[in-house]
Amino acid sequence: MDDYPDFVVEEAQRLLGLLSGAPFSDCAPLTRKFNELPPRPGLYAFKHQGLGILYIGKSTNIRARLRGGHKALGWAFIDRMNPEDVRIAHISLSFEWNRVSYQLEQVMIRRIQPPYNDR
C-alpha cells in the first residue's frame, strides 16, 4: 500500500472514514435515475445497512456512472439483497484530488477489501 505518496494515503484514509462513517439514512437510495447523486467527479461506495461497504469506485460523473448500470448492482441482485438495504455514499473531489482519484481508490480498496471489488 505504501506504493503511493504519504499525502495520498492519508487523504484516502480520511475519505474512507467519511464514506464508511456516513449515516445510512444520509446515503442515496437505489433508483433508476440516481438524481440524488452529483454529476461531478468523486468517489462512491455501495453500502449495505448491516454488512458495510460492498464496493468502492471512482468516476468523473458519479450520477452518469450509476445511471449507465453497475456491476455491483447486479451482484447485489444475484446475492438477493433487499434494495432497501443498499445505498450509495459519495464524496465529490476537487480538481486537485480528482487527478489522483485512481490512487485514492486503490488505497481504499486495499485497506478494507470490499467484497464486490474482488469479483
C-alpha positions as CSV (number, residue, x, y, z in Angstrom):
1,M,0.0,0.0,0.0
2,D,2.9,2.3,0.5
3,D,3.4,2.5,-3.3
4,Y,1.8,5.9,-3.1
5,P,3.0,9.1,-1.6
6,D,2.1,9.6,2.1
7,F,-0.2,12.6,1.3
8,V,-2.3,10.3,-1.0
9,V,-2.5,7.5,1.6
10,E,-3.5,10.0,4.3
11,E,-6.2,11.6,2.2
12,A,-7.5,8.1,1.1
13,Q,-7.8,7.1,4.8
14,R,-9.6,10.3,5.6
15,L,-12.1,9.9,2.7
16,L,-12.6,6.2,3.6
17,G,-13.6,7.3,7.0
18,L,-16.1,9.7,5.6
19,L,-17.6,7.1,3.3
20,S,-17.8,4.4,5.9
21,G,-18.9,6.7,8.6
22,A,-21.7,8.3,6.5
23,P,-25.1,7.5,8.2
24,F,-27.0,5.0,6.1
25,S,-30.0,7.4,6.1
26,D,-27.9,10.1,4.5
27,C,-26.8,7.9,1.6
28,A,-28.5,8.0,-1.7
29,P,-31.1,5.2,-2.3
30,L,-31.0,3.0,-5.3
31,T,-33.2,4.5,-8.1
32,R,-33.4,4.4,-11.9
33,K,-32.0,8.0,-12.4
34,F,-29.9,8.5,-9.3
35,N,-30.9,12.2,-9.1
36,E,-29.6,12.5,-5.6
37,L,-26.0,11.8,-6.8
38,P,-23.9,14.7,-8.1
39,P,-23.0,15.0,-11.8
40,R,-19.4,15.7,-10.7
41,P,-16.1,13.8,-10.2
42,G,-15.8,11.8,-7.0
43,L,-15.7,8.6,-5.1
44,Y,-18.6,6.4,-4.2
45,A,-19.3,3.4,-2.1
46,F,-22.2,0.9,-2.2
47,K,-23.1,0.4,1.4
48,H,-25.3,-2.4,2.9
49,Q,-27.1,-1.4,6.0
50,G,-25.8,-4.4,8.0
51,L,-22.7,-5.5,6.0
52,G,-21.0,-2.2,5.5
53,I,-19.2,-1.2,2.3
54,L,-19.7,-3.6,-0.6
55,Y,-17.9,-1.7,-3.3
56,I,-15.7,1.4,-3.8
57,G,-15.4,3.2,-7.1
58,K,-14.5,6.5,-8.7
59,S,-16.0,8.4,-11.6
60,T,-15.7,11.7,-13.5
61,N,-19.5,11.9,-13.2
62,I,-21.0,9.8,-10.3
63,R,-24.6,10.2,-11.4
64,A,-23.9,9.2,-15.1
65,R,-21.7,6.3,-13.9
66,L,-24.6,4.7,-12.0
67,R,-27.3,5.6,-14.5
68,G,-25.4,3.6,-17.1
69,G,-25.6,0.5,-14.9
70,H,-23.1,-1.0,-12.5
71,K,-21.8,-4.5,-11.8
72,A,-22.2,-4.1,-8.1
73,L,-26.0,-3.7,-8.6
74,G,-26.0,-7.0,-10.5
75,W,-24.1,-8.8,-7.8
76,A,-26.4,-7.4,-5.1
77,F,-29.3,-8.7,-7.1
78,I,-27.7,-12.1,-7.5
79,D,-26.9,-12.2,-3.8
80,R,-30.6,-11.5,-3.2
81,M,-30.0,-8.3,-1.2
82,N,-33.0,-6.2,-0.4
83,P,-32.6,-2.9,-2.4
84,E,-33.8,-1.0,0.7
85,D,-30.7,-2.3,2.5
86,V,-28.3,-0.9,-0.1
87,R,-27.4,2.8,-0.6
88,I,-24.7,4.9,-2.1
89,A,-22.3,7.1,-0.1
90,H,-20.4,9.6,-2.2
91,I,-17.8,12.3,-2.0
92,S,-17.1,14.9,-4.6
93,L,-13.5,15.6,-5.4
94,S,-11.8,18.8,-6.2
95,F,-9.7,19.0,-9.4
96,E,-6.5,18.5,-7.4
97,W,-7.8,15.3,-5.8
98,N,-9.6,14.1,-9.0
99,R,-6.2,13.9,-10.7
100,V,-5.1,11.2,-8.2
101,S,-8.5,9.5,-7.8
102,Y,-7.3,6.2,-9.1
103,Q,-4.6,6.1,-6.4
104,L,-7.1,7.2,-3.7
105,E,-9.5,4.4,-4.9
106,Q,-6.7,1.8,-4.8
107,V,-5.6,2.7,-1.3
108,M,-9.1,2.5,0.0
109,I,-9.8,-0.9,-1.7
110,R,-6.6,-2.4,-0.4
111,R,-7.4,-1.1,3.1
112,I,-10.9,-2.7,3.5
113,Q,-11.1,-5.1,0.6
114,P,-14.8,-4.7,-0.2
115,P,-16.3,-8.0,-1.4
116,Y,-17.6,-6.7,-4.7
117,N,-14.3,-5.1,-5.7
118,D,-12.7,-8.5,-5.7
119,R,-15.1,-10.3,-8.1
